[in-house]
Amino acid sequence: VVGPDDFVFLTAGDALSGVHRKNQLGTIRAFLAAFPDDETTRLVVKVHSLDKIDASSPDHRIWQQVRNIVRECDRIVLLDRLLSDAEQSALVEGVDCLVSLHRAEGFGYHMLEAMAAGTPVVATGYSGNVDFCTAETAYLVPYRTVPIERGQYPRATAAQVWADPDFAGAVAALRSVRDDGVLRAAKTAAARAAAAGPFSAEAYVARVTARLEQLLGRSLSARNG
């Protein structure tokens, strides 16, 4: 049960996207280190498709660790099911902070959605999300690049690297977003402005249209028979 004064963190991702890449276990460990005995601070781990993880895979062993921790800590909830778009939006808007201690990311749309909803974001300062996750709009967690180890990500090669988010930096970021309301408000306002401006759907359409017009050599608004 979540109380009216509880501060709720959320980390979210498809279980089939790679537990090492999304790093849910890292988020859980940082949360427990930041708030070891704070009964008013909670974490929701939102996933889906856990039943599709092969029992012999390295990911399955990590998820078993997650389940063990959740059984021991009633402040952490593991939510394993698909949500409708409306339910997902309500979840992101209803929590107090979205956390993504990812090792690699594509665009990071869930972080941008949180920003648009006015939900603060704590994120690794690495990969596609840094286009909009800046020091002004998010709580950026420092990192170092490390080789992707065998078994951590099926489509990786031995020559590839990704981020190893700094544990102390993650703990500090979680505490900051929880305890410093002035900084939280400033980052949230800057994030909403970015989400409504250069990273809005309208701005994206304009950029795609301009590029297509450049490639085609004519205006897409012109009506040619």
C-alpha positions as CSV (number, residue, x, y, z in Angstrom):
1,V,0.0,0.0,0.0
2,V,1.4,3.4,-1.0
3,G,0.7,6.2,1.4
4,P,-0.1,9.8,0.4
5,D,3.3,11.0,1.4
6,D,5.3,8.2,-0.1
7,F,7.9,8.9,-2.8
8,V,7.7,6.3,-5.6
9,F,10.4,5.6,-8.1
10,L,9.8,3.6,-11.3
11,T,12.1,1.7,-13.5
12,A,10.5,0.1,-16.6
13,G,11.5,-2.1,-19.6
14,D,10.6,-5.1,-21.6
15,A,12.2,-8.2,-20.0
16,L,13.2,-9.4,-23.5
17,S,15.2,-6.2,-24.0
18,G,18.0,-7.6,-21.9
19,V,18.3,-7.4,-18.1
20,H,22.0,-6.5,-18.3
21,R,21.2,-3.7,-20.8
22,K,18.2,-2.2,-18.9
23,N,20.0,-2.9,-15.6
24,Q,17.0,-3.3,-13.3
25,L,19.1,-5.0,-10.7
26,G,21.5,-2.1,-10.6
27,T,18.5,0.2,-10.0
28,I,17.3,-2.0,-7.2
29,R,20.7,-2.0,-5.5
30,A,21.1,1.8,-5.8
31,F,17.6,2.3,-4.4
32,L,18.3,0.1,-1.4
33,A,21.6,1.8,-0.8
34,A,20.1,5.3,-1.0
35,F,17.1,4.5,1.2
36,P,18.0,1.4,3.4
37,D,15.2,2.0,6.0
38,D,13.0,4.8,4.6
39,E,9.5,3.3,4.8
40,T,8.1,6.3,2.8
41,T,10.2,5.6,-0.3
42,R,9.2,2.8,-2.7
43,L,10.3,1.4,-6.1
44,V,8.2,-0.1,-8.8
45,V,10.0,-2.5,-11.3
46,K,7.7,-2.6,-14.3
47,V,8.4,-5.3,-16.9
48,H,6.5,-7.7,-19.1
49,S,7.3,-11.1,-20.7
50,L,9.2,-12.6,-17.8
51,D,7.6,-15.9,-18.7
52,K,9.3,-15.8,-22.0
53,I,12.8,-15.8,-20.5
54,D,14.5,-19.1,-21.1
55,A,15.3,-20.8,-17.7
56,S,18.9,-21.6,-18.8
57,S,19.7,-18.1,-19.9
58,P,21.9,-15.7,-17.9
59,D,19.0,-13.2,-17.8
60,H,16.9,-15.8,-15.9
61,R,19.4,-16.0,-13.1
62,I,19.4,-12.2,-12.8
63,W,15.6,-12.1,-12.7
64,Q,15.6,-14.7,-10.0
65,Q,17.8,-12.4,-7.9
66,V,15.3,-9.6,-8.5
67,R,12.5,-11.9,-7.3
68,N,14.4,-12.8,-4.2
69,I,15.0,-9.2,-3.3
70,V,11.4,-8.3,-3.9
71,R,10.2,-11.1,-1.6
72,E,12.5,-9.7,1.2
73,C,11.6,-6.0,0.7
74,D,8.0,-4.9,0.7
75,R,9.0,-1.5,-0.5
76,I,9.8,-2.9,-3.9
77,V,7.1,-4.1,-6.3
78,L,7.7,-6.2,-9.3
79,L,4.9,-5.6,-11.9
80,D,5.1,-8.1,-14.7
81,R,2.3,-7.5,-17.2
82,L,1.5,-5.6,-20.4
83,L,-0.3,-2.3,-19.8
84,S,-2.5,-0.4,-22.1
85,D,-1.2,2.9,-23.4
86,A,-3.6,4.7,-21.0
87,E,-2.4,2.6,-18.0
88,Q,1.3,3.1,-18.9
89,S,0.8,6.9,-19.2
90,A,-1.0,6.9,-15.9
91,L,1.8,5.0,-14.2
92,V,4.5,7.2,-15.6
93,E,2.6,10.4,-14.6
94,G,1.6,9.0,-11.2
95,V,5.0,8.1,-9.9
96,D,7.5,10.7,-8.5
97,C,10.6,9.7,-10.6
98,L,11.5,7.5,-13.5
99,V,14.9,5.8,-13.2
100,S,16.9,4.3,-16.1
101,L,20.4,3.1,-15.1
102,H,20.7,1.5,-18.5
103,R,24.0,0.4,-20.0
104,A,22.8,1.2,-23.5
105,E,19.7,2.7,-24.9
106,G,18.1,3.4,-28.3
107,F,16.2,6.6,-28.3
108,G,14.9,6.4,-24.8
109,Y,11.3,7.3,-25.5
110,H,10.1,6.3,-22.1
111,M,12.4,8.9,-20.5
112,L,11.0,11.6,-22.9
113,E,7.5,10.5,-22.1
114,A,8.2,11.0,-18.4
115,M,9.6,14.4,-19.1
116,A,6.5,15.4,-21.0
117,A,4.4,14.2,-18.1
118,G,6.3,16.3,-15.6
119,T,8.0,13.2,-14.0
120,P,11.7,13.7,-13.0
121,V,14.2,11.4,-14.7
122,V,17.4,9.8,-13.3
123,A,19.3,8.3,-16.2
124,T,22.7,7.1,-17.2
125,G,24.4,9.9,-19.2
126,Y,25.1,7.6,-22.1
127,S,23.4,6.5,-25.4
128,G,20.5,7.9,-27.3
129,N,18.8,9.6,-24.4
130,V,21.6,12.2,-24.0
131,D,20.0,14.1,-27.0
132,F,17.4,15.3,-24.5
133,C,18.7,14.2,-21.1
134,T,21.1,17.0,-20.2
135,A,22.3,18.4,-16.9
136,E,19.4,20.9,-17.1
137,T,16.6,18.4,-17.8
138,A,17.6,15.2,-15.9
139,Y,19.7,13.8,-13.1
140,L,22.6,12.4,-15.2
141,V,24.5,9.4,-13.6
142,P,28.2,9.3,-14.6
143,Y,29.6,6.1,-16.1
144,R,32.6,4.4,-17.6
145,T,32.6,2.4,-20.8
146,V,33.3,-1.4,-20.4
147,P,33.4,-4.3,-22.8
148,I,30.1,-6.2,-23.2
149,E,30.8,-9.6,-21.6
150,R,29.8,-12.9,-23.1
151,G,26.2,-13.7,-22.4
152,Q,25.2,-10.2,-21.4
153,Y,23.6,-9.3,-24.7
154,P,22.9,-11.7,-27.5
155,R,23.4,-9.3,-30.4
156,A,26.7,-7.9,-29.1
157,T,30.2,-8.6,-30.4
158,A,33.4,-9.0,-28.4
159,A,34.6,-5.6,-29.7
160,Q,31.6,-3.6,-28.4
161,V,31.4,-1.6,-25.3
162,W,28.6,0.0,-23.2
163,A,28.2,2.0,-20.1
164,D,28.8,0.9,-16.5
165,P,26.8,3.5,-14.5
166,D,28.6,4.8,-11.4
167,F,27.0,3.2,-8.3
168,A,27.8,6.1,-5.9
169,G,26.6,8.6,-8.5
170,A,23.3,6.7,-8.9
171,V,22.8,6.7,-5.1
172,A,23.5,10.4,-4.9
173,A,21.0,11.1,-7.8
174,L,18.2,9.2,-6.2
175,R,18.7,11.0,-2.9
176,S,18.9,14.3,-4.6
177,V,15.6,13.9,-6.5
178,R,14.0,12.7,-3.3
179,D,15.3,15.4,-1.0
180,D,15.8,18.6,-3.0
181,G,12.5,19.9,-4.1
182,V,13.9,23.1,-5.5
183,L,16.3,21.3,-7.9
184,R,13.6,18.8,-8.8
185,A,11.2,21.5,-9.8
186,A,13.8,23.3,-11.9
187,K,14.8,20.1,-13.8
188,T,11.2,19.1,-14.3
189,A,10.3,22.5,-15.8
190,A,13.3,22.4,-18.2
191,A,12.5,18.8,-19.2
192,R,8.8,19.7,-20.0
193,A,10.0,22.6,-22.1
194,A,12.3,20.4,-24.1
195,A,9.6,17.8,-24.5
196,A,7.2,20.4,-25.7
197,G,9.7,22.1,-28.0
198,P,12.6,20.6,-29.9
199,F,11.6,17.0,-29.0
200,S,7.8,17.3,-29.5
201,A,6.0,15.2,-32.1
202,E,5.4,18.4,-34.1
203,A,9.1,19.2,-34.2
204,Y,9.9,15.6,-35.2
205,V,7.4,15.8,-38.1
206,A,8.9,19.1,-39.2
207,R,12.5,17.6,-39.2
208,V,11.4,14.5,-41.2
209,T,9.4,16.7,-43.6
210,A,12.4,19.0,-44.2
211,R,14.7,16.1,-44.8
212,L,12.3,14.4,-47.2
213,E,11.9,17.7,-49.1
214,Q,15.7,17.9,-49.3
215,L,15.9,14.4,-50.7
216,L,13.0,14.8,-53.2
217,G,13.9,18.4,-54.2
218,R,10.4,19.7,-53.8
219,S,7.9,20.8,-51.2
220,L,5.7,18.1,-49.8
221,S,2.9,20.6,-49.4
222,A,2.8,21.1,-53.2
223,R,0.0,19.2,-54.9
224,N,1.3,17.7,-58.0
225,G,-1.1,15.7,-60.2
